[in-house]
Amino acid sequence: MSCKTLFLFPTEAEAASFRCLRPDATVAIIGVGMAEAAAGTVTHILEHHPERVVLCGIAGACDERVGVGQ
């Protein structure tokens, strides 16, 4: 399967709001930590063959004042 943009998130909790806003987007969960995220990234790039990859997430913090996409 091929997609234009692959959105990568470490956890499903981080991806949940984005999935609601963009149900058409190709979203993959890659895991937490350098080794797991690297392996997950390679796995999903090989599976989806994207033109571009966007790494998304909350970077270990959650601030309710920040809106999704900011």
VEXKOLTOR-634122 format. One record per atom (N, C-alpha, C): residue number from 1; residue in three letters; y, z, x. Coordinates in Angstrom, 2 decimals. Layout:
N
[NUM,"ALA",[Y,Z,X]]
...
This chain:
70
[1,"MET",[-1.18,0.00,0.85]]
[1,"MET",[0.00,0.00,0.00]]
[1,"MET",[1.24,0.00,0.89]]
[2,"SER",[2.26,-0.76,0.54]]
[2,"SER",[3.49,-0.85,1.30]]
[2,"SER",[4.66,-0.36,0.45]]
[3,"CYS",[5.61,0.33,1.09]]
[3,"CYS",[6.79,0.81,0.37]]
[3,"CYS",[8.01,0.61,1.25]]
[4,"LYS",[9.18,0.55,0.63]]
[4,"LYS",[10.40,0.39,1.41]]
[4,"LYS",[10.77,1.69,2.12]]
[5,"THR",[10.81,2.81,1.37]]
[5,"THR",[11.21,4.08,1.94]]
[5,"THR",[10.16,5.14,1.64]]
[6,"LEU",[9.78,5.86,2.67]]
[6,"LEU",[8.84,6.97,2.55]]
[6,"LEU",[9.62,8.26,2.78]]
[7,"PHE",[9.59,9.15,1.81]]
[7,"PHE",[10.27,10.43,1.91]]
[7,"PHE",[9.26,11.50,2.28]]
[8,"LEU",[9.48,12.16,3.40]]
[8,"LEU",[8.55,13.17,3.90]]
[8,"LEU",[9.11,14.57,3.68]]
[9,"PHE",[8.28,15.46,3.18]]
[9,"PHE",[8.64,16.86,2.97]]
[9,"PHE",[7.56,17.73,3.59]]
[10,"PRO",[7.94,18.85,4.21]]
[10,"PRO",[6.93,19.75,4.76]]
[10,"PRO",[6.04,20.36,3.68]]
[11,"THR",[6.62,20.76,2.55]]
[11,"THR",[5.85,21.42,1.49]]
[11,"THR",[6.15,20.83,0.13]]
[12,"GLU",[5.23,21.02,-0.81]]
[12,"GLU",[5.44,20.56,-2.18]]
[12,"GLU",[6.62,21.28,-2.83]]
[13,"ALA",[6.82,22.55,-2.49]]
[13,"ALA",[7.95,23.31,-3.06]]
[13,"ALA",[9.28,22.63,-2.71]]
[14,"GLU",[9.37,22.08,-1.51]]
[14,"GLU",[10.58,21.38,-1.10]]
[14,"GLU",[10.71,20.02,-1.79]]
[15,"ALA",[9.60,19.40,-2.10]]
[15,"ALA",[9.61,18.06,-2.70]]
[15,"ALA",[9.79,18.08,-4.21]]
[16,"ALA",[9.50,19.19,-4.87]]
[16,"ALA",[9.44,19.25,-6.33]]
[16,"ALA",[10.72,18.76,-7.01]]
[17,"SER",[11.87,19.24,-6.59]]
[17,"SER",[13.13,18.82,-7.23]]
[17,"SER",[13.40,17.34,-7.00]]
[18,"PHE",[13.10,16.87,-5.80]]
[18,"PHE",[13.30,15.45,-5.49]]
[18,"PHE",[12.39,14.58,-6.35]]
[19,"ARG",[11.14,15.00,-6.53]]
[19,"ARG",[10.22,14.23,-7.37]]
[19,"ARG",[10.75,14.10,-8.80]]
[20,"CYS",[11.40,15.15,-9.31]]
[20,"CYS",[11.98,15.09,-10.66]]
[20,"CYS",[13.14,14.09,-10.71]]
[21,"LEU",[13.95,14.07,-9.67]]
[21,"LEU",[15.11,13.17,-9.63]]
[21,"LEU",[14.71,11.72,-9.35]]
[22,"ARG",[13.67,11.54,-8.55]]
[22,"ARG",[13.23,10.20,-8.14]]
[22,"ARG",[11.74,10.02,-8.33]]
[23,"PRO",[11.27,9.97,-9.59]]
[23,"PRO",[9.84,9.85,-9.83]]
[23,"PRO",[9.24,8.54,-9.29]]
[24,"ASP",[10.10,7.55,-9.03]]
[24,"ASP",[9.65,6.26,-8.51]]
[24,"ASP",[9.48,6.25,-6.99]]
[25,"ALA",[9.98,7.28,-6.31]]
[25,"ALA",[9.98,7.32,-4.85]]
[25,"ALA",[8.58,7.62,-4.31]]
[26,"THR",[8.32,7.11,-3.11]]
[26,"THR",[7.08,7.43,-2.42]]
[26,"THR",[7.33,8.70,-1.61]]
[27,"VAL",[6.69,9.77,-2.01]]
[27,"VAL",[6.87,11.09,-1.40]]
[27,"VAL",[5.55,11.53,-0.79]]
[28,"ALA",[5.62,12.09,0.41]]
[28,"ALA",[4.44,12.61,1.08]]
[28,"ALA",[4.71,14.01,1.60]]
[29,"ILE",[3.70,14.85,1.54]]
[29,"ILE",[3.76,16.20,2.08]]
[29,"ILE",[3.09,16.17,3.45]]
[30,"ILE",[3.83,16.58,4.49]]
[30,"ILE",[3.32,16.44,5.85]]
[30,"ILE",[2.92,17.75,6.51]]
[31,"GLY",[3.27,18.88,5.92]]
[31,"GLY",[2.91,20.16,6.50]]
[31,"GLY",[4.03,20.77,7.33]]
[32,"VAL",[3.79,22.01,7.75]]
[32,"VAL",[4.79,22.80,8.48]]
[32,"VAL",[4.34,22.98,9.93]]
[33,"GLY",[5.29,22.94,10.84]]
[33,"GLY",[5.00,23.08,12.26]]
[33,"GLY",[4.93,21.72,12.93]]
[34,"MET",[5.23,21.70,14.23]]
[34,"MET",[5.35,20.42,14.93]]
[34,"MET",[4.06,19.61,14.92]]
[35,"ALA",[2.93,20.22,15.21]]
[35,"ALA",[1.67,19.47,15.29]]
[35,"ALA",[1.25,18.97,13.91]]
[36,"GLU",[1.30,19.83,12.90]]
[36,"GLU",[0.88,19.43,11.55]]
[36,"GLU",[1.82,18.37,10.99]]
[37,"ALA",[3.14,18.54,11.19]]
[37,"ALA",[4.10,17.56,10.69]]
[37,"ALA",[3.94,16.21,11.40]]
[38,"ALA",[3.69,16.24,12.69]]
[38,"ALA",[3.49,14.99,13.44]]
[38,"ALA",[2.25,14.26,12.94]]
[39,"ALA",[1.16,14.98,12.78]]
[39,"ALA",[-0.08,14.36,12.30]]
[39,"ALA",[0.09,13.84,10.88]]
[40,"GLY",[0.75,14.63,10.02]]
[40,"GLY",[0.98,14.19,8.64]]
[40,"GLY",[1.87,12.96,8.57]]
[41,"THR",[2.88,12.92,9.43]]
[41,"THR",[3.79,11.78,9.46]]
[41,"THR",[3.04,10.50,9.83]]
[42,"VAL",[2.27,10.55,10.89]]
[42,"VAL",[1.51,9.38,11.34]]
[42,"VAL",[0.54,8.93,10.25]]
[43,"THR",[-0.14,9.88,9.64]]
[43,"THR",[-1.11,9.55,8.58]]
[43,"THR",[-0.44,8.79,7.45]]
[44,"HIS",[0.70,9.26,7.00]]
[44,"HIS",[1.37,8.63,5.85]]
[44,"HIS",[2.05,7.32,6.22]]
[45,"ILE",[2.55,7.20,7.45]]
[45,"ILE",[3.11,5.91,7.89]]
[45,"ILE",[2.01,4.85,7.92]]
[46,"LEU",[0.86,5.21,8.44]]
[46,"LEU",[-0.25,4.25,8.48]]
[46,"LEU",[-0.75,3.91,7.08]]
[47,"GLU",[-0.68,4.85,6.16]]
[47,"GLU",[-1.14,4.60,4.79]]
[47,"GLU",[-0.16,3.76,3.99]]
[48,"HIS",[1.13,4.02,4.14]]
[48,"HIS",[2.14,3.39,3.27]]
[48,"HIS",[2.90,2.21,3.91]]
[49,"HIS",[2.89,2.09,5.23]]
[49,"HIS",[3.60,1.02,5.93]]
[49,"HIS",[5.05,0.88,5.47]]
[50,"PRO",[5.85,1.96,5.55]]
[50,"PRO",[7.23,1.90,5.06]]
[50,"PRO",[8.15,1.11,5.99]]
[51,"GLU",[9.26,0.64,5.41]]
[51,"GLU",[10.31,0.02,6.22]]
[51,"GLU",[11.16,1.10,6.88]]
[52,"ARG",[11.29,2.24,6.20]]
[52,"ARG",[12.07,3.35,6.75]]
[52,"ARG",[11.43,4.66,6.30]]
[53,"VAL",[11.68,5.73,7.08]]
[53,"VAL",[11.14,7.05,6.79]]
[53,"VAL",[12.30,8.04,6.78]]
[54,"VAL",[12.33,8.91,5.77]]
[54,"VAL",[13.37,9.93,5.66]]
[54,"VAL",[12.69,11.30,5.63]]
[55,"LEU",[13.03,12.15,6.60]]
[55,"LEU",[12.51,13.51,6.63]]
[55,"LEU",[13.44,14.39,5.82]]
[56,"CYS",[12.89,15.07,4.82]]
[56,"CYS",[13.67,15.89,3.91]]
[56,"CYS",[13.12,17.31,3.91]]
[57,"GLY",[13.90,18.23,3.40]]
[57,"GLY",[13.43,19.60,3.27]]
[57,"GLY",[14.58,20.58,3.29]]
[58,"ILE",[14.23,21.84,3.31]]
[58,"ILE",[15.26,22.88,3.26]]
[58,"ILE",[15.46,23.55,4.60]]
[59,"ALA",[14.75,23.12,5.61]]
[59,"ALA",[14.90,23.62,6.98]]
[59,"ALA",[14.76,25.14,7.06]]
[60,"GLY",[13.85,25.67,6.27]]
[60,"GLY",[13.56,27.08,6.36]]
[60,"GLY",[14.53,28.02,5.65]]
[61,"ALA",[15.47,27.47,4.91]]
[61,"ALA",[16.44,28.31,4.22]]
[61,"ALA",[16.68,27.76,2.82]]
[62,"CYS",[17.12,28.64,1.96]]
[62,"CYS",[17.39,28.23,0.59]]
[62,"CYS",[18.72,28.83,0.16]]
[63,"ASP",[19.67,28.02,-0.19]]
[63,"ASP",[20.98,28.46,-0.64]]
[63,"ASP",[21.24,27.86,-1.99]]
[64,"GLU",[21.28,28.67,-3.02]]
[64,"GLU",[21.42,28.17,-4.38]]
[64,"GLU",[22.75,27.45,-4.63]]
[65,"ARG",[23.71,27.60,-3.73]]
[65,"ARG",[25.00,26.92,-3.89]]
[65,"ARG",[24.94,25.46,-3.49]]
[66,"VAL",[23.89,25.09,-2.77]]
[66,"VAL",[23.73,23.72,-2.28]]
[66,"VAL",[22.89,22.95,-3.30]]
[67,"GLY",[23.42,21.81,-3.74]]
[67,"GLY",[22.71,20.98,-4.70]]
[67,"GLY",[21.69,20.07,-4.04]]
[68,"VAL",[20.75,19.61,-4.82]]
[68,"VAL",[19.74,18.69,-4.31]]
[68,"VAL",[20.43,17.43,-3.78]]
[69,"GLY",[20.10,17.02,-2.60]]
[69,"GLY",[20.66,15.83,-1.99]]
[69,"GLY",[21.86,16.08,-1.10]]
[70,"GLN",[22.35,17.31,-1.06]]
[70,"GLN",[23.50,17.62,-0.21]]
[70,"GLN",[23.03,17.97,1.19]]
